[in-house]
Amino acid sequence: MCYYNGQKVTRAEFIKLKDLERAVSKYDFLDKGAISGFTDTQVAVVVATPDKTNFDIVQMEWGYIPNYLRNREEVVRMRQGYKDEKGEWVEGQPQLNAKAENLFVSERSGGRSMFYDAAKHRRCLILSTGYFEWRHIYKKHKKTGKRLKTRDKYPYYVSLPEHEYFFTAAIWNPWTDQDTGEMVNSVAMVTAIGNRLAMWVHNSKRRMPTILNDDLAWRWISRDLSKEEILEIAATQYPYEQMDACPVASDFLARLDPSEPFAHAKLPAIDLSIEPTDEHQEEVAEVSQQACLF
């Protein structure tokens, strides 16, 4: 899902959340074109005031750490995977994202989710200027032209053309390493079932970050919500007509501007007037001239 995020806000800009304005000119860390998972990311959280009408911007470790993990070694095992007592490989669970539909019920066990308390009591917002996602394109046989089972991955940068920055729903958790005493606030980005643009771009899983408008963002972090209200907001699909997607270079993380458009060979264009099928995600003979959707 979404493992890279952009956070680039100029010193002259303001973060607006409903009728609350808070200058970010004093922050010198909002200048990252791409934030990768398991590093610090910038999060808006409510300040502990009786009326919950103020918020602050803090740094948290992107990658939710549940309290049942005792130390960093166990955190690494959870994130990267490990061999069990039988020598069989157990896949890692990065916990960079928390599925909206699994905030209260575990996807694996069907029991109480590790995100339950955070979803109820520790909701926050991740600041974003755009996020990066991979589109999977089926390759074709050079001689027959038939589709192969193998696929290539092409990175895209997804943004909101009318907004220089926006908010995505998130949840956070305080964690302490029982061996070293290290205290960390960790965060997971909430994701929802994708809209039509996500179906084209993130076509392997068809999910997207839960992008919230100002009204929903305000409710998410400052209101006492029922489980039903939390799940409803978490499942929000931002209108695809108000989003943009551009292919970027494969080595975008090493670029001065990771979000700079890049035309890939054999990359089929995106047509948001229709829902994509596998046939729409096949490589083409010519370079796509459509660098961006809008």
Contacts in CASP RR format, 6 or more apart in sequence:
PFRMAT RR
TARGET T0000
AUTHOR 0000-0000-0000
METHOD contacts of the structure
MODEL  1
MCYYNGQKVTRAEFIKLKDLERAVSKYDFLDKGAISGFTDTQVAVVVATP
DKTNFDIVQMEWGYIPNYLRNREEVVRMRQGYKDEKGEWVEGQPQLNAKA
ENLFVSERSGGRSMFYDAAKHRRCLILSTGYFEWRHIYKKHKKTGKRLKT
RDKYPYYVSLPEHEYFFTAAIWNPWTDQDTGEMVNSVAMVTAIGNRLAMW
VHNSKRRMPTILNDDLAWRWISRDLSKEEILEIAATQYPYEQMDACPVAS
DFLARLDPSEPFAHAKLPAIDLSIEPTDEHQEEVAEVSQQACLF
1 96 0 8 1.000
1 97 0 8 1.000
1 191 0 8 1.000
1 202 0 8 1.000
1 205 0 8 1.000
1 207 0 8 1.000
2 96 0 8 1.000
2 97 0 8 1.000
2 131 0 8 1.000
2 132 0 8 1.000
2 133 0 8 1.000
2 189 0 8 1.000
2 191 0 8 1.000
2 207 0 8 1.000
2 208 0 8 1.000
2 209 0 8 1.000
3 36 0 8 1.000
3 37 0 8 1.000
3 94 0 8 1.000
3 96 0 8 1.000
3 132 0 8 1.000
4 34 0 8 1.000
4 35 0 8 1.000
4 36 0 8 1.000
4 37 0 8 1.000
4 131 0 8 1.000
4 132 0 8 1.000
4 253 0 8 1.000
5 34 0 8 1.000
5 35 0 8 1.000
5 41 0 8 1.000
5 62 0 8 1.000
5 126 0 8 1.000
5 128 0 8 1.000
5 130 0 8 1.000
5 131 0 8 1.000
5 132 0 8 1.000
5 189 0 8 1.000
6 32 0 8 1.000
6 33 0 8 1.000
6 34 0 8 1.000
6 35 0 8 1.000
6 128 0 8 1.000
6 129 0 8 1.000
6 130 0 8 1.000
6 131 0 8 1.000
6 132 0 8 1.000
6 258 0 8 1.000
6 259 0 8 1.000
7 30 0 8 1.000
7 31 0 8 1.000
7 32 0 8 1.000
7 33 0 8 1.000
7 35 0 8 1.000
7 41 0 8 1.000
7 42 0 8 1.000
7 127 0 8 1.000
7 128 0 8 1.000
7 129 0 8 1.000
8 30 0 8 1.000
8 31 0 8 1.000
8 32 0 8 1.000
8 33 0 8 1.000
8 129 0 8 1.000
9 15 0 8 1.000
9 24 0 8 1.000
9 27 0 8 1.000
9 30 0 8 1.000
9 31 0 8 1.000
9 127 0 8 1.000
9 129 0 8 1.000
9 164 0 8 1.000
9 165 0 8 1.000
11 24 0 8 1.000
11 25 0 8 1.000
11 28 0 8 1.000
12 25 0 8 1.000
13 24 0 8 1.000
13 164 0 8 1.000
13 165 0 8 1.000
14 21 0 8 1.000
14 22 0 8 1.000
14 23 0 8 1.000
14 24 0 8 1.000
15 21 0 8 1.000
15 22 0 8 1.000
15 23 0 8 1.000
15 24 0 8 1.000
15 44 0 8 1.000
15 57 0 8 1.000
15 127 0 8 1.000
15 165 0 8 1.000
16 214 0 8 1.000
17 44 0 8 1.000
17 55 0 8 1.000
17 167 0 8 1.000
17 214 0 8 1.000
17 217 0 8 1.000
17 218 0 8 1.000
18 214 0 8 1.000
18 215 0 8 1.000
18 217 0 8 1.000
18 218 0 8 1.000
20 53 0 8 1.000
20 54 0 8 1.000
20 55 0 8 1.000
20 218 0 8 1.000
22 55 0 8 1.000
22 57 0 8 1.000
24 30 0 8 1.000
24 57 0 8 1.000
27 42 0 8 1.000
27 57 0 8 1.000
29 42 0 8 1.000
29 59 0 8 1.000
30 42 0 8 1.000
30 127 0 8 1.000
33 129 0 8 1.000
33 257 0 8 1.000
33 258 0 8 1.000
33 259 0 8 1.000
34 132 0 8 1.000
34 252 0 8 1.000
34 253 0 8 1.000
34 258 0 8 1.000
34 259 0 8 1.000
35 41 0 8 1.000
35 62 0 8 1.000
36 62 0 8 1.000
36 253 0 8 1.000
37 62 0 8 1.000
37 63 0 8 1.000
37 94 0 8 1.000
37 96 0 8 1.000
38 61 0 8 1.000
38 62 0 8 1.000
38 63 0 8 1.000
38 79 0 8 1.000
38 94 0 8 1.000
38 96 0 8 1.000
39 61 0 8 1.000
39 62 0 8 1.000
40 59 0 8 1.000
40 60 0 8 1.000
40 61 0 8 1.000
40 62 0 8 1.000
41 59 0 8 1.000
41 60 0 8 1.000
41 61 0 8 1.000
41 62 0 8 1.000
41 126 0 8 1.000
41 187 0 8 1.000
42 57 0 8 1.000
42 58 0 8 1.000
42 59 0 8 1.000
42 126 0 8 1.000
42 127 0 8 1.000
43 57 0 8 1.000
43 58 0 8 1.000
43 59 0 8 1.000
43 60 0 8 1.000
43 124 0 8 1.000
43 125 0 8 1.000
43 126 0 8 1.000
43 127 0 8 1.000
43 170 0 8 1.000
43 172 0 8 1.000
43 187 0 8 1.000
44 55 0 8 1.000
44 56 0 8 1.000
44 57 0 8 1.000
44 124 0 8 1.000
44 125 0 8 1.000
44 126 0 8 1.000
44 127 0 8 1.000
44 167 0 8 1.000
44 221 0 8 1.000
45 55 0 8 1.000
45 56 0 8 1.000
45 58 0 8 1.000
45 124 0 8 1.000
45 125 0 8 1.000
45 172 0 8 1.000
45 221 0 8 1.000
46 52 0 8 1.000
46 54 0 8 1.000
46 55 0 8 1.000
46 124 0 8 1.000
46 221 0 8 1.000
46 222 0 8 1.000
47 54 0 8 1.000
47 55 0 8 1.000
47 56 0 8 1.000
52 222 0 8 1.000
52 223 0 8 1.000
53 222 0 8 1.000
55 221 0 8 1.000
55 222 0 8 1.000
57 127 0 8 1.000
58 185 0 8 1.000
60 124 0 8 1.000
60 172 0 8 1.000
60 184 0 8 1.000
60 185 0 8 1.000
60 186 0 8 1.000
60 187 0 8 1.000
61 184 0 8 1.000
61 185 0 8 1.000
61 186 0 8 1.000
61 187 0 8 1.000
62 96 0 8 1.000
62 186 0 8 1.000
62 187 0 8 1.000
62 188 0 8 1.000
62 189 0 8 1.000
63 79 0 8 1.000
63 94 0 8 1.000
63 95 0 8 1.000
63 96 0 8 1.000
63 186 0 8 1.000
63 187 0 8 1.000
63 188 0 8 1.000
64 95 0 8 1.000
64 96 0 8 1.000
64 98 0 8 1.000
64 114 0 8 1.000
64 115 0 8 1.000
64 118 0 8 1.000
64 171 0 8 1.000
64 172 0 8 1.000
64 173 0 8 1.000
64 186 0 8 1.000
64 187 0 8 1.000
64 188 0 8 1.000
65 75 0 8 1.000
65 95 0 8 1.000
65 173 0 8 1.000
65 175 0 8 1.000
65 184 0 8 1.000
65 186 0 8 1.000
66 95 0 8 1.000
66 114 0 8 1.000
66 173 0 8 1.000
66 175 0 8 1.000
67 173 0 8 1.000
67 175 0 8 1.000
68 114 0 8 1.000
69 75 0 8 1.000
69 78 0 8 1.000
69 175 0 8 1.000
70 177 0 8 1.000
70 178 0 8 1.000
70 179 0 8 1.000
71 177 0 8 1.000
71 178 0 8 1.000
71 179 0 8 1.000
71 180 0 8 1.000
72 177 0 8 1.000
72 179 0 8 1.000
72 180 0 8 1.000
72 182 0 8 1.000
77 92 0 8 1.000
78 92 0 8 1.000
78 93 0 8 1.000
78 95 0 8 1.000
79 92 0 8 1.000
79 93 0 8 1.000
79 94 0 8 1.000
79 95 0 8 1.000
80 92 0 8 1.000
81 89 0 8 1.000
81 90 0 8 1.000
81 91 0 8 1.000
81 92 0 8 1.000
81 93 0 8 1.000
82 89 0 8 1.000
82 90 0 8 1.000
82 92 0 8 1.000
83 89 0 8 1.000
83 90 0 8 1.000
84 90 0 8 1.000
95 188 0 8 1.000
96 188 0 8 1.000
96 189 0 8 1.000
97 188 0 8 1.000
97 189 0 8 1.000
97 190 0 8 1.000
97 191 0 8 1.000
97 207 0 8 1.000
97 209 0 8 1.000
98 115 0 8 1.000
98 119 0 8 1.000
98 170 0 8 1.000
98 171 0 8 1.000
98 188 0 8 1.000
98 189 0 8 1.000
98 190 0 8 1.000
98 191 0 8 1.000
99 107 0 8 1.000
99 190 0 8 1.000
99 191 0 8 1.000
99 207 0 8 1.000
100 190 0 8 1.000
100 191 0 8 1.000
100 192 0 8 1.000
100 193 0 8 1.000
100 210 0 8 1.000
100 231 0 8 1.000
100 234 0 8 1.000
100 235 0 8 1.000
101 107 0 8 1.000
101 231 0 8 1.000
101 235 0 8 1.000
102 113 0 8 1.000
102 115 0 8 1.000
103 113 0 8 1.000
103 115 0 8 1.000
103 116 0 8 1.000
103 119 0 8 1.000
103 171 0 8 1.000
103 190 0 8 1.000
103 230 0 8 1.000
103 231 0 8 1.000
103 234 0 8 1.000
104 112 0 8 1.000
104 113 0 8 1.000
104 115 0 8 1.000
104 116 0 8 1.000
104 119 0 8 1.000
104 227 0 8 1.000
104 231 0 8 1.000
105 111 0 8 1.000
105 112 0 8 1.000
105 113 0 8 1.000
106 112 0 8 1.000
106 113 0 8 1.000
106 114 0 8 1.000
107 113 0 8 1.000
113 119 0 8 1.000
115 171 0 8 1.000
115 188 0 8 1.000
117 173 0 8 1.000
118 171 0 8 1.000
118 172 0 8 1.000
118 173 0 8 1.000
118 188 0 8 1.000
119 171 0 8 1.000
119 230 0 8 1.000
119 234 0 8 1.000
120 227 0 8 1.000
120 230 0 8 1.000
122 171 0 8 1.000
122 172 0 8 1.000
122 173 0 8 1.000
123 169 0 8 1.000
123 170 0 8 1.000
123 171 0 8 1.000
123 220 0 8 1.000
123 221 0 8 1.000
123 230 0 8 1.000
124 170 0 8 1.000
124 171 0 8 1.000
124 172 0 8 1.000
124 187 0 8 1.000
124 221 0 8 1.000
125 167 0 8 1.000
125 168 0 8 1.000
125 169 0 8 1.000
125 170 0 8 1.000
125 212 0 8 1.000
125 217 0 8 1.000
125 220 0 8 1.000
125 221 0 8 1.000
126 167 0 8 1.000
126 168 0 8 1.000
126 169 0 8 1.000
126 170 0 8 1.000
126 187 0 8 1.000
126 189 0 8 1.000
127 165 0 8 1.000
127 167 0 8 1.000
128 165 0 8 1.000
128 166 0 8 1.000
128 167 0 8 1.000
128 168 0 8 1.000
128 209 0 8 1.000
128 211 0 8 1.000
129 159 0 8 1.000
129 164 0 8 1.000
129 165 0 8 1.000
129 166 0 8 1.000
130 157 0 8 1.000
130 158 0 8 1.000
130 159 0 8 1.000
130 160 0 8 1.000
130 166 0 8 1.000
130 259 0 8 1.000
131 157 0 8 1.000
131 158 0 8 1.000
131 168 0 8 1.000
131 209 0 8 1.000
132 155 0 8 1.000
132 156 0 8 1.000
132 157 0 8 1.000
132 158 0 8 1.000
132 248 0 8 1.000
132 252 0 8 1.000
132 258 0 8 1.000
133 155 0 8 1.000
133 156 0 8 1.000
133 158 0 8 1.000
133 198 0 8 1.000
133 201 0 8 1.000
133 202 0 8 1.000
133 208 0 8 1.000
134 153 0 8 1.000
134 154 0 8 1.000
134 155 0 8 1.000
134 156 0 8 1.000
134 202 0 8 1.000
134 204 0 8 1.000
135 153 0 8 1.000
135 154 0 8 1.000
135 155 0 8 1.000
135 156 0 8 1.000
135 200 0 8 1.000
135 201 0 8 1.000
135 202 0 8 1.000
135 203 0 8 1.000
135 247 0 8 1.000
135 281 0 8 1.000
136 151 0 8 1.000
136 152 0 8 1.000
136 153 0 8 1.000
136 203 0 8 1.000
136 204 0 8 1.000
136 281 0 8 1.000
137 151 0 8 1.000
137 152 0 8 1.000
137 153 0 8 1.000
137 154 0 8 1.000
137 266 0 8 1.000
137 267 0 8 1.000
137 268 0 8 1.000
137 281 0 8 1.000
137 282 0 8 1.000
137 283 0 8 1.000
138 147 0 8 1.000
138 148 0 8 1.000
138 150 0 8 1.000
138 151 0 8 1.000
138 278 0 8 1.000
138 281 0 8 1.000
138 282 0 8 1.000
138 283 0 8 1.000
139 147 0 8 1.000
139 148 0 8 1.000
139 150 0 8 1.000
139 151 0 8 1.000
139 152 0 8 1.000
139 283 0 8 1.000
140 146 0 8 1.000
140 147 0 8 1.000
140 148 0 8 1.000
140 282 0 8 1.000
140 283 0 8 1.000
141 147 0 8 1.000
141 148 0 8 1.000
147 278 0 8 1.000
147 282 0 8 1.000
152 283 0 8 1.000
154 247 0 8 1.000
154 250 0 8 1.000
154 264 0 8 1.000
154 267 0 8 1.000
155 247 0 8 1.000
155 248 0 8 1.000
155 249 0 8 1.000
155 250 0 8 1.000
155 252 0 8 1.000
156 201 0 8 1.000
156 245 0 8 1.000
156 246 0 8 1.000
156 247 0 8 1.000
156 248 0 8 1.000
157 245 0 8 1.000
157 246 0 8 1.000
157 247 0 8 1.000
157 248 0 8 1.000
157 252 0 8 1.000
157 258 0 8 1.000
157 259 0 8 1.000
157 261 0 8 1.000
158 197 0 8 1.000
158 201 0 8 1.000
158 208 0 8 1.000
158 243 0 8 1.000
158 244 0 8 1.000
158 245 0 8 1.000
159 243 0 8 1.000
159 244 0 8 1.000
159 246 0 8 1.000
159 259 0 8 1.000
160 166 0 8 1.000
160 211 0 8 1.000
160 238 0 8 1.000
160 242 0 8 1.000
160 243 0 8 1.000
160 244 0 8 1.000
161 242 0 8 1.000
161 243 0 8 1.000
161 244 0 8 1.000
161 294 0 8 1.000
162 242 0 8 1.000
166 211 0 8 1.000
166 212 0 8 1.000
167 211 0 8 1.000
167 212 0 8 1.000
167 214 0 8 1.000
167 217 0 8 1.000
168 189 0 8 1.000
168 190 0 8 1.000
168 209 0 8 1.000
168 210 0 8 1.000
168 211 0 8 1.000
168 212 0 8 1.000
169 189 0 8 1.000
169 190 0 8 1.000
169 209 0 8 1.000
169 210 0 8 1.000
169 212 0 8 1.000
169 217 0 8 1.000
169 220 0 8 1.000
169 233 0 8 1.000
169 234 0 8 1.000
169 236 0 8 1.000
170 187 0 8 1.000
170 188 0 8 1.000
170 189 0 8 1.000
170 190 0 8 1.000
171 187 0 8 1.000
171 188 0 8 1.000
171 190 0 8 1.000
172 185 0 8 1.000
172 186 0 8 1.000
172 187 0 8 1.000
172 188 0 8 1.000
173 185 0 8 1.000
173 186 0 8 1.000
173 187 0 8 1.000
174 183 0 8 1.000
174 184 0 8 1.000
174 185 0 8 1.000
175 183 0 8 1.000
175 184 0 8 1.000
175 185 0 8 1.000
175 186 0 8 1.000
176 182 0 8 1.000
176 183 0 8 1.000
176 184 0 8 1.000
177 183 0 8 1.000
177 184 0 8 1.000
189 209 0 8 1.000
189 210 0 8 1.000
190 209 0 8 1.000
190 210 0 8 1.000
190 234 0 8 1.000
191 207 0 8 1.000
191 208 0 8 1.000
191 209 0 8 1.000
191 210 0 8 1.000
192 207 0 8 1.000
192 208 0 8 1.000
192 209 0 8 1.000
192 210 0 8 1.000
192 234 0 8 1.000
192 235 0 8 1.000
192 236 0 8 1.000
192 237 0 8 1.000
193 206 0 8 1.000
193 207 0 8 1.000
193 208 0 8 1.000
193 235 0 8 1.000
193 237 0 8 1.000
194 202 0 8 1.000
194 206 0 8 1.000
194 207 0 8 1.000
194 208 0 8 1.000
194 237 0 8 1.000
195 208 0 8 1.000
195 237 0 8 1.000
195 238 0 8 1.000
195 239 0 8 1.000
195 240 0 8 1.000
195 243 0 8 1.000
196 240 0 8 1.000
196 272 0 8 1.000
196 275 0 8 1.000
197 208 0 8 1.000
197 240 0 8 1.000
197 243 0 8 1.000
197 245 0 8 1.000
197 270 0 8 1.000
197 272 0 8 1.000
197 293 0 8 1.000
198 206 0 8 1.000
198 207 0 8 1.000
198 208 0 8 1.000
198 240 0 8 1.000
199 206 0 8 1.000
199 275 0 8 1.000
199 276 0 8 1.000
200 245 0 8 1.000
200 270 0 8 1.000
200 272 0 8 1.000
200 276 0 8 1.000
200 280 0 8 1.000
201 245 0 8 1.000
201 270 0 8 1.000
202 208 0 8 1.000
203 276 0 8 1.000
203 281 0 8 1.000
208 237 0 8 1.000
208 238 0 8 1.000
210 233 0 8 1.000
210 234 0 8 1.000
210 235 0 8 1.000
210 236 0 8 1.000
211 236 0 8 1.000
211 238 0 8 1.000
212 220 0 8 1.000
212 233 0 8 1.000
212 236 0 8 1.000
212 238 0 8 1.000
213 238 0 8 1.000
216 233 0 8 1.000
216 236 0 8 1.000
219 225 0 8 1.000
219 229 0 8 1.000
219 233 0 8 1.000
220 233 0 8 1.000
225 233 0 8 1.000
240 272 0 8 1.000
241 272 0 8 1.000
243 293 0 8 1.000
244 292 0 8 1.000
244 293 0 8 1.000
244 294 0 8 1.000
245 270 0 8 1.000
245 292 0 8 1.000
245 293 0 8 1.000
246 259 0 8 1.000
246 261 0 8 1.000
246 262 0 8 1.000
246 291 0 8 1.000
246 292 0 8 1.000
246 293 0 8 1.000
247 261 0 8 1.000
247 262 0 8 1.000
247 263 0 8 1.000
247 264 0 8 1.000
247 267 0 8 1.000
247 288 0 8 1.000
247 291 0 8 1.000
248 255 0 8 1.000
248 258 0 8 1.000
248 259 0 8 1.000
248 260 0 8 1.000
248 261 0 8 1.000
248 262 0 8 1.000
249 255 0 8 1.000
249 260 0 8 1.000
249 262 0 8 1.000
250 264 0 8 1.000
252 258 0 8 1.000
252 259 0 8 1.000
252 260 0 8 1.000
252 262 0 8 1.000
261 291 0 8 1.000
261 292 0 8 1.000
262 291 0 8 1.000
263 287 0 8 1.000
263 288 0 8 1.000
263 289 0 8 1.000
263 291 0 8 1.000
264 287 0 8 1.000
264 288 0 8 1.000
265 287 0 8 1.000
266 283 0 8 1.000
266 284 0 8 1.000
266 285 0 8 1.000
266 286 0 8 1.000
266 287 0 8 1.000
267 283 0 8 1.000
267 284 0 8 1.000
267 287 0 8 1.000
267 288 0 8 1.000
268 280 0 8 1.000
268 281 0 8 1.000
268 282 0 8 1.000
268 283 0 8 1.000
268 284 0 8 1.000
268 288 0 8 1.000
269 288 0 8 1.000
269 289 0 8 1.000
269 290 0 8 1.000
270 276 0 8 1.000
270 290 0 8 1.000
270 293 0 8 1.000
271 280 0 8 1.000
272 293 0 8 1.000
274 280 0 8 1.000
END
